[in-house]
Amino acid sequence: MSDSPNRAEKTSRVSIPIAVVLERTIDQSKRWVVPSWSVYTVVSDENLGGLEQQVTVQNDGTTQRFFHGGLTLDLYKDGGEGYWYNLLSSDPYLFIVCEGEPGAMEIIPFYVTANQDEAMGHLETDDMVLSIPMPVEMRELLERYVLEHYEPAEKKKRKRKDWLQDSIRVSNQSPKKHD
């Protein structure tokens, strides 16, 4: 018995350690304190494995930056189409999925993806999704991954359905009489 499917499955998944720096800005000129959230930067480094906590890296009163480590960008073979479409866009993005409401004073990132379809799925379930242009080194890695693991499905021409024939058949059938 060969274990090649398991071996292929293991090698088709790539995990990249990621740290995210989120930026919270509060407009002091407004009456209500409503923070605005964005991704300041994303860092990929093998040495980030032990840094999993949230750390405040800047606080100047109106802008705060929070470092979040311990995340991974996982690439899966079945996500190839979503990665491919992301790479085809003029600016490929990374999507950071967070726990918390858009106006909350604190949010926690829990998932990073390069798949547009996954990001849209999280948006549809009311998760907060932030995005940032993909760093060049991650884009290059994603391009290599897509070239190695993704084969676009062959487009098949659909047969046209003859709607006229179907409507003629329905109109020519006489209604059944019930006794």
Secondary structure as GFF3:
##gff-version 3
##sequence-region A 1 179
A	DSSP	alpha_helix	4	11	.	.	.	ID=ss1
A	DSSP	beta_strand	14	26	.	.	.	ID=ss2
A	DSSP	beta_strand	35	44	.	.	.	ID=ss3
A	DSSP	three_ten_helix	46	48	.	.	.	ID=ss4
A	DSSP	beta_strand	54	59	.	.	.	ID=ss5
A	DSSP	beta_strand	63	75	.	.	.	ID=ss6
A	DSSP	three_ten_helix	77	79	.	.	.	ID=ss7
A	DSSP	alpha_helix	80	88	.	.	.	ID=ss8
A	DSSP	beta_strand	93	99	.	.	.	ID=ss9
A	DSSP	beta_strand	108	113	.	.	.	ID=ss10
A	DSSP	alpha_helix	116	124	.	.	.	ID=ss11
A	DSSP	beta_strand	128	133	.	.	.	ID=ss12
A	DSSP	alpha_helix	136	149	.	.	.	ID=ss13
A	DSSP	alpha_helix	163	172	.	.	.	ID=ss14
###
